[in-house]
Amino acid sequence: MPAVSVPLLLSGAVFTALVYFTTNHLGRRDTDSYLKKKPNFIIVLADDIGWGDLGLNRPGMNHTPNLDRMAQEGMRFTDFHSPASTCSPSRAALLTGRHGLRNGVTHNFAVGEMASRTSWPISSKSPGNDMGCTDTPGYDIPSCPPCARDPLLDGDEHKECYSRIALPLFENLRIVEQPLNLWTLAEQYTQKAIDIIHHARASGQSFFLYVALAHMHVPLSAASREPSITHIDPYAASLEEMDSFVGRIKTASDASDKENTLIWFTGDNGPWEKKCQFSGSVGPFLGRWQTDRGGSSAKRTTWEGGHRVPTIAYWPGKIPANVTSSALLRTLLSHSGLDIFPTVLSLAGESLPSQRQYDGIDVTKVLLHQSDTGHKSLFHPNSGAAGHFGDLQTVRLGQYKAFYITGAAEACGGGTGQEMVHDPPLIFDLSRDEGEGVPLDSSSAEYSMVLERVEKERQAVLTDIAMDNVSRADYAIDPSAAPCCDRSHVACRCRGLE
């Protein structure tokens, strides 16, 4: 997929806001016969969003009317999973269709780290800056100070606050603002995304637009400052802003090329519960076995709350309205962000790159024909709560889920649970226990039957990875990799957008 134009808006922070665009010149094989011309693709990835944050998954919530309407006009996935339970490995897997053990990205990048990755449009090398400050901080726990202005001040600060590393705003490879204005960022990348859609329409070319939102990651900085919604809390206000952003993209897309554009909304992982009132809802996926023993069962864990994310696919004229994937309801086959890469390439008429294996599957028939296609088995990599990063020690097999290791992330208030290795594994039946509260009796015939199948699936995948053409990410720390527009200033200050 040659990149003719790549305007992007990037904020390297504790969140990443990214708008990526490329025109589409594919044609090596035929697309689905249902399609008459090359489609457009808009992938919207929310950050730290909970399965229960959207009204369509949690009746009574009314902060996401645009997304709820999009689900009514398209397909709602109820059993869709992020490829990992934390940022960098989840996004790398989405962009490659491969688990971190294959693509090399098994945990988050930090200040001064660089990542080389091969994904669908191009090979890219970009700063993986993971933290930083702004002049007007948003809502967070702890509440961080503004960027430092005096180089002579003591550098002591909270471990989660980085007052000497200013968040940059990029367009292509140029820093246009540092530190960025957190409170106007959403409007800037909303307008950039809409401009890209209009540009593609004017040029007559199909396109791929990947929008990785800062929402719902802290620091929250949504329109809670707007008079019309000052009565709601910052998290709800941020949800409303995110929903409005997606609604504006949908409106622009519908006006441009409605019946030839697939919009796919999903999340990179579950909510960050240690942020208390500034984090989202896991819905009914509470991970009770773990929370009864301490800690959080959301982001960074392999409990359902860590990786089950709200997901919607919208394509008027191709995806029937108000559909909940029948594959999920009848067969308990699951889907994953790993599937986006192979599905988009298939719909675009392009073959997967050769000489490597993929963990994602093409779900074109699920989208266009409501088939029962899905993953018989799905692996949830360790994401920081327990074990080695990237190791596949949690296995989903149909309605069952097996844990070879368990652990908790930090909960609101600071509680954590102990890492525990399970041999034989804990196995839950999600069809009867979506809250993962009581595992199967290890002496039962059902447990023995499931265990045999789980171990066979797990061994097959691990063997396949061992024989695959795998990549390695460079996690070496180099201070020069931290973006800085003017190193003579303590927080690398630029004049800002003009």
C-alpha positions as CSV (number, residue, x, y, z in Angstrom):
1,M,0.0,0.0,0.0
2,P,2.2,2.9,-1.2
3,A,2.0,6.0,1.0
4,V,1.3,8.9,-1.4
5,S,0.6,11.3,1.5
6,V,1.1,10.8,5.2
7,P,-0.1,13.8,7.2
8,L,-0.3,12.8,10.8
9,L,-0.9,14.4,14.1
10,L,1.0,12.8,16.9
11,S,1.3,13.3,20.6
12,G,3.8,11.1,22.4
13,A,2.6,10.9,25.9
14,V,1.1,8.7,28.5
15,F,-1.4,8.4,25.7
16,T,-0.8,8.5,22.0
17,A,-3.0,10.5,19.7
18,L,-2.3,9.6,16.1
19,V,-4.0,10.3,12.7
20,Y,-2.4,8.3,9.9
21,F,-3.5,8.4,6.3
22,T,-2.4,6.7,3.1
23,T,-4.0,6.5,-0.3
24,N,-4.8,3.1,-1.6
25,H,-3.3,1.7,-4.8
26,L,-3.9,-2.0,-4.2
27,G,-5.0,-4.5,-6.8
28,R,-3.0,-7.7,-6.7
29,R,-6.1,-9.8,-6.2
30,D,-9.9,-9.5,-6.4
31,T,-11.8,-8.2,-3.4
32,D,-15.0,-9.9,-2.1
33,S,-17.4,-10.2,-5.0
34,Y,-19.9,-8.2,-3.0
35,L,-17.7,-5.1,-3.5
36,K,-17.8,-3.0,-6.7
37,K,-14.8,-0.8,-6.1
38,K,-11.9,-0.4,-3.8
39,P,-13.2,0.5,-0.3
40,N,-12.0,3.2,2.2
41,F,-11.1,2.2,5.7
42,I,-11.3,4.2,8.9
43,I,-9.9,2.5,12.0
44,V,-10.7,4.3,15.2
45,L,-8.8,3.1,18.3
46,A,-9.8,4.3,21.7
47,D,-7.3,4.2,24.6
48,D,-8.0,2.6,28.0
49,I,-11.7,2.3,27.2
50,G,-13.9,-0.1,29.2
51,W,-16.4,-2.6,27.7
52,G,-19.1,-0.9,29.9
53,D,-18.3,2.7,28.8
54,L,-20.7,2.6,25.8
55,G,-24.4,2.9,26.2
56,L,-24.9,0.0,23.8
57,N,-23.2,-2.3,26.3
58,R,-24.6,-0.7,29.4
59,P,-28.2,0.3,29.3
60,G,-28.9,3.5,31.1
61,M,-25.6,5.2,30.1
62,N,-26.2,8.1,27.7
63,H,-22.7,9.5,27.1
64,T,-22.1,7.9,23.7
65,P,-25.1,8.6,21.5
66,N,-23.1,8.6,18.2
67,L,-21.4,5.3,18.9
68,D,-24.6,3.8,20.0
69,R,-26.3,4.9,16.8
70,M,-23.4,3.6,14.8
71,A,-23.9,0.2,16.4
72,Q,-27.6,0.3,15.6
73,E,-26.7,1.1,11.9
74,G,-24.0,-1.6,11.8
75,M,-22.5,-4.5,13.7
76,R,-21.8,-4.7,17.4
77,F,-19.2,-7.2,18.6
78,T,-19.8,-8.4,22.2
79,D,-16.8,-10.8,22.4
80,F,-14.0,-8.7,20.8
81,H,-10.6,-8.6,22.4
82,S,-7.6,-6.3,22.2
83,P,-4.4,-8.2,21.3
84,A,-2.8,-7.3,24.6
85,S,-3.8,-5.5,27.8
86,T,-1.5,-2.5,27.5
87,C,-0.7,0.1,24.9
88,S,2.4,-0.6,22.8
89,P,2.0,-4.4,22.3
90,S,-1.7,-4.0,21.6
91,R,-1.2,-1.4,18.9
92,A,1.8,-3.2,17.4
93,A,-0.3,-6.4,17.2
94,L,-3.2,-4.5,15.6
95,L,-0.9,-3.1,13.0
96,T,0.8,-6.4,12.1
97,G,-1.8,-9.1,12.9
98,R,0.9,-10.8,15.0
99,H,1.4,-11.3,18.7
100,G,4.3,-9.6,20.5
101,L,6.3,-12.8,20.6
102,R,6.3,-12.6,16.8
103,N,6.5,-8.8,16.1
104,G,8.9,-8.1,18.9
105,V,6.8,-5.5,20.9
106,T,5.9,-7.2,24.2
107,H,5.7,-4.2,26.5
108,N,5.4,-0.4,26.5
109,F,8.0,1.9,25.2
110,A,9.2,4.6,27.6
111,V,11.0,8.0,27.4
112,G,13.9,7.9,25.0
113,E,13.1,4.6,23.4
114,M,12.8,4.0,19.7
115,A,10.8,1.3,17.9
116,S,11.1,-0.1,14.4
117,R,8.1,-2.0,13.2
118,T,6.7,-3.3,9.9
119,S,3.0,-2.9,9.5
120,W,0.5,-2.6,6.7
121,P,1.3,0.7,4.9
122,I,5.0,1.2,5.4
123,S,8.0,0.5,7.6
124,S,8.3,3.3,10.1
125,K,10.7,4.4,12.8
126,S,9.2,6.8,15.3
127,P,9.8,8.0,18.8
128,G,8.0,5.9,21.4
129,N,7.9,8.6,24.0
130,D,5.6,7.4,26.7
131,M,5.2,10.2,29.2
132,G,5.5,14.0,29.5
133,C,4.0,17.3,30.7
134,T,1.8,20.1,29.4
135,D,1.4,23.7,30.6
136,T,-2.2,23.1,31.7
137,P,-2.4,19.5,33.0
138,G,-5.6,17.5,32.8
139,Y,-7.4,15.3,35.4
140,D,-5.2,12.5,36.7
141,I,-4.1,10.7,39.8
142,P,-1.6,11.9,40.9
143,S,-2.3,15.4,39.8
144,C,0.9,16.4,37.9
145,P,2.4,19.9,37.8
146,P,2.8,21.9,34.6
147,C,6.0,21.7,32.6
148,A,9.0,23.2,34.3
149,R,10.2,26.6,33.1
150,D,13.3,27.1,35.3
151,P,16.3,24.8,34.5
152,L,17.7,25.6,38.0
153,L,14.8,24.1,39.9
154,D,15.2,20.8,41.7
155,G,14.2,17.9,39.4
156,D,12.5,15.8,42.1
157,E,9.0,14.8,41.0
158,H,6.5,12.0,41.4
159,K,7.4,8.9,39.5
160,E,4.4,9.3,37.3
161,C,4.9,12.9,36.5
162,Y,7.5,14.2,34.1
163,S,7.7,18.0,34.3
164,R,10.9,18.3,32.3
165,I,9.7,16.3,29.3
166,A,7.2,18.3,27.3
167,L,4.6,16.5,25.1
168,P,5.2,17.3,21.4
169,L,2.7,17.7,18.7
170,F,3.9,16.4,15.3
171,E,2.8,16.9,11.8
172,N,4.7,14.4,9.7
173,L,8.2,14.6,11.2
174,R,8.0,18.2,12.3
175,I,7.2,19.3,15.8
176,V,4.7,22.1,15.5
177,E,3.9,22.6,19.2
178,Q,5.7,21.7,22.4
179,P,4.3,21.3,24.9
180,L,1.0,20.7,23.2
181,N,-2.2,22.2,24.4
182,L,-4.0,19.2,25.9
183,W,-7.4,21.1,26.0
184,T,-7.5,21.8,22.3
185,L,-5.8,18.6,21.1
186,A,-9.0,16.7,20.3
187,E,-10.3,19.5,18.1
188,Q,-7.1,19.6,16.2
189,Y,-7.0,15.9,15.3
190,T,-10.7,15.9,14.7
191,Q,-10.3,18.5,12.1
192,K,-7.2,16.8,10.7
193,A,-9.1,13.6,10.2
194,I,-12.0,15.4,8.5
195,D,-9.6,17.2,6.2
196,I,-8.0,13.9,5.2
197,I,-11.5,12.5,4.3
198,H,-12.2,15.6,2.2
199,H,-8.8,15.5,0.5
200,A,-9.4,11.8,-0.5
201,R,-12.8,12.7,-1.9
202,A,-11.4,15.6,-3.9
203,S,-8.6,13.5,-5.3
204,G,-10.9,10.6,-6.2
205,Q,-8.7,8.0,-4.4
206,S,-9.7,5.4,-1.9
207,F,-7.9,5.7,1.5
208,F,-6.9,4.2,4.8
209,L,-7.2,6.4,7.9
210,Y,-6.0,5.1,11.3
211,V,-7.1,7.3,14.2
212,A,-5.5,6.4,17.5
213,L,-7.2,8.5,20.1
214,A,-5.9,10.0,23.3
215,H,-9.3,9.3,24.9
216,M,-9.9,7.6,27.4
217,H,-6.4,7.7,28.8
218,V,-5.4,10.1,31.6
219,P,-4.8,12.9,31.8
220,L,-8.4,13.7,30.9
221,S,-9.0,17.0,29.4
222,A,-12.3,16.9,27.6
223,A,-15.0,19.4,27.3
224,S,-15.8,19.3,31.0
225,R,-14.8,22.9,30.8
226,E,-17.7,23.6,28.5
227,P,-20.7,25.3,30.2
228,S,-23.2,22.8,28.7
229,I,-21.7,19.8,30.5
230,T,-20.1,21.1,33.6
231,H,-22.6,19.1,35.6
232,I,-21.0,15.8,34.7
233,D,-17.7,14.3,35.9
234,P,-14.4,14.5,33.9
235,Y,-14.6,10.9,32.7
236,A,-18.1,11.2,31.4
237,A,-17.2,14.5,29.8
238,S,-14.3,12.9,28.1
239,L,-16.5,10.0,26.8
240,E,-18.9,12.6,25.4
241,E,-16.0,14.4,23.6
242,M,-14.7,11.1,22.2
243,D,-18.2,10.2,21.0
244,S,-18.6,13.6,19.4
245,F,-15.3,13.2,17.6
246,V,-16.3,9.8,16.2
247,G,-19.7,11.2,15.2
248,R,-18.0,14.0,13.3
249,I,-15.8,11.6,11.4
250,K,-18.8,9.4,10.6
251,T,-20.7,12.5,9.3
252,A,-17.8,13.5,7.1
253,S,-17.4,10.0,5.8
254,D,-21.1,9.5,5.1
255,A,-21.2,12.8,3.2
256,S,-18.1,11.7,1.2
257,D,-18.4,8.1,0.2
258,K,-20.9,6.5,2.6
259,E,-21.5,3.1,1.0
260,N,-17.8,2.5,0.2
261,T,-16.3,3.2,3.6
262,L,-15.8,0.8,6.5
263,I,-15.5,2.4,9.9
264,W,-14.2,0.1,12.6
265,F,-14.2,1.3,16.2
266,T,-12.4,-0.6,19.0
267,G,-10.0,-0.2,22.0
268,D,-6.4,-0.9,22.8
269,N,-7.1,-2.4,26.3
270,G,-9.5,-2.2,29.2
271,P,-9.7,0.7,31.8
272,W,-6.9,1.7,34.1
273,E,-8.6,1.1,37.4
274,K,-5.8,2.6,39.5
275,K,-7.0,6.0,38.2
276,C,-10.2,5.6,40.2
277,Q,-12.9,8.1,39.1
278,F,-10.8,8.8,36.0
279,S,-11.1,5.3,34.7
280,G,-13.9,3.4,32.9
281,S,-16.1,0.4,33.5
282,V,-15.4,-3.2,32.7
283,G,-19.1,-4.0,32.7
284,P,-20.0,-7.5,34.0
285,F,-16.4,-8.7,33.4
286,L,-15.2,-8.3,37.0
287,G,-12.5,-11.0,37.3
288,R,-13.9,-11.9,40.7
289,W,-11.5,-14.7,41.4
290,Q,-8.7,-12.1,41.3
291,T,-10.4,-9.1,42.9
292,D,-11.4,-11.3,45.8
293,R,-7.7,-11.8,46.4
294,G,-6.7,-8.2,45.9
295,G,-5.9,-5.8,43.1
296,S,-7.5,-4.9,39.8
297,S,-8.6,-7.2,37.0
298,A,-8.6,-4.6,34.2
299,K,-5.8,-3.1,32.2
300,R,-2.4,-4.9,32.3
301,T,-4.1,-8.2,33.3
302,T,-5.4,-11.1,31.3
303,W,-8.8,-11.2,33.0
304,E,-11.7,-10.2,30.7
305,G,-11.8,-6.7,31.9
306,G,-8.2,-6.2,30.7
307,H,-8.8,-7.1,27.0
308,R,-12.5,-7.3,26.2
309,V,-13.3,-4.0,24.5
310,P,-16.3,-2.4,22.9
311,T,-16.2,-2.8,19.1
312,I,-18.4,-1.6,16.3
313,A,-18.2,-2.1,12.5
314,Y,-20.2,0.3,10.3
315,W,-20.6,0.0,6.5
316,P,-23.9,1.1,5.1
317,G,-25.1,-1.1,2.3
318,K,-22.5,-3.8,3.1
319,I,-23.0,-4.6,6.9
320,P,-26.8,-4.9,7.7
321,A,-28.1,-2.5,10.4
322,N,-28.5,-3.5,14.0
323,V,-26.6,-6.8,13.9
324,T,-24.8,-8.5,16.8
325,S,-22.3,-11.0,15.4
326,S,-24.1,-14.3,15.3
327,A,-20.7,-16.1,15.5
328,L,-20.4,-14.9,19.0
329,L,-23.9,-15.6,20.2
330,R,-24.2,-19.2,18.8
331,T,-20.7,-20.6,18.9
332,L,-18.8,-18.4,21.4
333,L,-16.1,-17.9,18.9
334,S,-14.2,-14.8,19.7
335,H,-12.6,-12.0,17.6
336,S,-9.6,-9.8,18.2
337,G,-7.8,-6.6,17.2
338,L,-5.4,-9.1,15.5
339,D,-8.1,-9.6,12.9
340,I,-8.2,-6.0,11.7
341,F,-4.9,-6.2,9.7
342,P,-5.7,-9.3,7.6
343,T,-9.3,-8.3,7.1
344,V,-8.5,-4.8,5.8
345,L,-5.9,-6.3,3.4
346,S,-8.4,-8.9,2.2
347,L,-11.1,-6.3,1.6
348,A,-8.6,-4.1,-0.2
349,G,-7.7,-6.9,-2.5
350,E,-4.2,-7.4,-1.1
351,S,-2.4,-10.5,0.1
352,L,-0.8,-10.8,3.4
353,P,3.0,-10.3,3.4
354,S,4.7,-13.7,2.9
355,Q,7.4,-15.5,4.9
356,R,5.7,-15.0,8.3
357,Q,2.8,-16.5,10.2
358,Y,-0.2,-14.5,11.5
359,D,-2.4,-14.7,14.6
360,G,-5.2,-12.7,13.2
361,I,-7.8,-14.1,10.8
362,D,-9.8,-12.6,7.9
363,V,-13.3,-11.8,9.2
364,T,-14.7,-10.4,5.9
365,K,-17.4,-13.1,5.9
366,V,-18.4,-12.1,9.4
367,L,-18.7,-8.4,8.4
368,L,-20.4,-8.9,5.0
369,H,-22.3,-12.2,5.4
370,Q,-22.7,-12.7,9.2
371,S,-20.9,-16.0,9.1
372,D,-19.8,-18.0,12.2
373,T,-16.1,-17.5,11.4
374,G,-14.1,-16.7,14.5
375,H,-11.1,-17.9,16.6
376,K,-11.5,-21.4,18.1
377,S,-8.7,-20.4,20.4
378,L,-7.3,-17.0,21.4
379,F,-4.3,-16.2,23.4
380,H,-4.0,-13.3,25.8
381,P,-0.3,-12.3,26.4
382,N,1.0,-11.3,29.8
383,S,0.9,-7.5,29.9
384,G,2.5,-6.5,33.2
385,A,0.4,-8.0,36.0
386,A,2.1,-11.3,36.1
387,G,4.8,-13.4,34.3
388,H,7.1,-12.3,31.5
389,F,5.8,-9.7,29.1
390,G,4.3,-11.2,26.0
391,D,4.3,-14.9,27.2
392,L,1.0,-16.6,26.2
393,Q,-0.1,-18.1,29.5
394,T,-3.8,-17.4,29.2
395,V,-5.8,-19.4,26.6
396,R,-9.4,-18.9,25.4
397,L,-10.9,-22.0,23.8
398,G,-14.5,-21.5,22.8
399,Q,-16.5,-20.8,26.0
400,Y,-13.6,-21.8,28.2
401,K,-10.6,-19.8,29.5
402,A,-7.5,-21.2,31.1
403,F,-5.0,-19.4,33.2
404,Y,-1.5,-20.8,33.7
405,I,-0.6,-17.7,35.7
406,T,-2.7,-15.1,37.4
407,G,-2.0,-11.7,38.8
408,A,-3.5,-8.3,39.4
409,A,-2.8,-4.7,38.4
410,E,-2.8,-1.9,40.9
411,A,-6.4,-1.1,42.0
412,C,-7.9,2.2,43.0
413,G,-6.4,2.9,46.4
414,G,-3.2,1.0,45.7
415,G,-4.1,-2.6,46.4
416,T,-2.4,-5.4,44.4
417,G,-2.7,-9.2,44.3
418,Q,0.1,-11.8,44.3
419,E,1.3,-13.5,41.2
420,M,0.3,-17.1,41.2
421,V,1.4,-19.9,38.8
422,H,-1.2,-22.6,38.2
423,D,-0.2,-26.2,37.3
424,P,-2.7,-27.5,36.3
425,P,-4.3,-24.2,35.1
426,L,-7.4,-22.5,36.4
427,I,-10.2,-23.0,33.9
428,F,-13.4,-20.9,33.8
429,D,-16.6,-21.4,31.7
430,L,-17.4,-17.9,30.5
431,S,-20.9,-19.0,29.2
432,R,-21.9,-19.6,32.9
433,D,-19.4,-17.3,34.6
434,E,-18.6,-14.2,32.7
435,G,-17.4,-12.6,35.9
436,E,-14.6,-15.3,36.2
437,G,-15.5,-16.0,39.8
438,V,-15.4,-19.8,40.2
439,P,-13.1,-22.1,38.2
440,L,-14.1,-25.6,37.1
441,D,-13.5,-28.4,39.5
442,S,-10.1,-29.8,38.4
443,S,-11.3,-33.4,39.3
444,S,-14.3,-33.2,36.9
445,A,-14.6,-34.9,33.5
446,E,-15.4,-31.5,32.0
447,Y,-12.1,-30.0,33.3
448,S,-10.1,-33.0,32.0
449,M,-11.7,-32.7,28.5
450,V,-11.0,-29.0,28.3
451,L,-7.5,-29.2,29.6
452,E,-6.5,-31.7,27.0
453,R,-7.7,-29.4,24.2
454,V,-6.2,-26.3,25.8
455,E,-2.8,-27.8,26.1
456,K,-2.9,-29.1,22.5
457,E,-3.8,-25.6,21.2
458,R,-1.2,-23.9,23.3
459,Q,1.6,-26.2,22.3
460,A,0.7,-25.8,18.6
461,V,0.9,-22.0,18.8
462,L,4.1,-22.0,20.8
463,T,5.7,-24.4,18.4
464,D,4.6,-22.3,15.4
465,I,6.1,-19.1,17.0
466,A,9.4,-20.9,17.6
467,M,9.6,-21.8,13.9
468,D,8.4,-18.4,12.6
469,N,10.3,-15.4,11.2
470,V,10.1,-13.3,14.3
471,S,11.1,-9.7,14.9
472,R,12.9,-8.0,17.8
473,A,12.1,-4.5,19.1
474,D,14.9,-2.3,20.3
475,Y,14.1,-1.2,23.8
476,A,17.5,0.5,24.4
477,I,17.2,3.9,26.0
478,D,18.7,6.9,24.3
479,P,17.9,10.3,25.7
480,S,18.4,11.8,22.3
481,A,15.3,9.9,21.1
482,A,13.0,12.1,23.2
483,P,11.6,14.6,20.8
484,C,12.7,18.2,21.4
485,C,12.3,21.2,19.2
486,D,14.6,23.5,21.1
487,R,17.0,21.9,23.6
488,S,18.0,25.3,25.0
489,H,14.7,25.3,26.9
490,V,14.0,23.1,29.8
491,A,10.8,21.8,28.4
492,C,11.8,22.1,24.7
493,R,9.4,25.0,24.0
494,C,8.2,25.9,20.5
495,R,6.0,28.8,19.5
496,G,3.0,26.6,18.8
497,L,0.7,26.3,15.8
498,E,0.4,29.5,13.7
